[in-house]
Amino acid sequence: MSVLKLREACADDASRLLEIYAPYIEHTAITFEYEVPSVEEFKQRIINTLTMYPYIVALQNDRIVGYAYASAFHVRAAYAYNVEMSIYVDINERHKHIGRFLYEALEGCLRKQGFLNVNACIAAPREKDPYLDDNSIRFHEHLGYQLVGRFHECGYKFGRWYDMVWMEKMLGEHPEHPSALIPFKELKHPFE
């Protein structure tokens, strides 16, 4: 396997990122989204995210094989030091440590920005299911995330109900007066 490389995503990546994301929408309950967004809508999602948060891609032989990004955990000001993480790896490239590579880089960027809590909202099967397994939960556990809550039968897709779990990881200490957050675009050398 060739060496993985990392870079910031850009709006021009939208078509390739949608190629990666679409099978998760169409054939899995990993995302609760029903319809594949347009390339233009996806470009705007990337642009909007990058105003404050990291949005990164993993490349193998100059081809994007996965992506990850952070977004606001909640809009209220008191939640500013928390983010929600999302990750998608090309269906044909899973179980090759690409997810770990992306998450470690993403967490590194978030630490530099001053974020303290990372959260993952994960679809969870209620029983053996053809559209969803518990691999994402196991992946997050392996990376040090802890289960903090489970919402029962809150997502409906493919004619069945799914649970959703929240997992969290602390990136640093929680001081009485935390430093101001640094927008991702202002980070110098975000991947070092």
Salt bridges, closest charged atoms under 4 A:
GLU8 OE2 - LYS185 NZ 2.56
ASP13 OD2 - ARG7 NH1 2.86
GLU19 OE1 - ARG16 NH1 2.98
GLU26 OE1 - HIS27 NE2 3.91
GLU33 OE2 - ARG45 NH2 2.74
GLU40 OE2 - LYS43 NZ 3.61
GLU41 OE2 - ARG45 NH2 2.82
ASP90 OD2 - ARG16 NH2 2.69
ASP90 OD2 - ARG63 NH1 3.76
GLU93 OE1 - LYS96 NZ 2.94
GLU104 OE2 - ARG100 NE 2.95
GLU107 OE1 - LYS169 NZ 2.89
ASP129 OD2 - ARG160 NE 3.66
ASP134 OD2 - ARG138 NH2 3.03
GLU141 OE1 - ARG138 NH1 2.81
GLU153 OE2 - ARG126 NE 3.93
ASP163 OD1 - ARG126 NH1 2.74
ASP163 OD2 - ARG150 NE 2.77
GLU176 OE2 - HIS177 NE2 3.59
GLU192 OE2 - HIS189 ND1 3.55
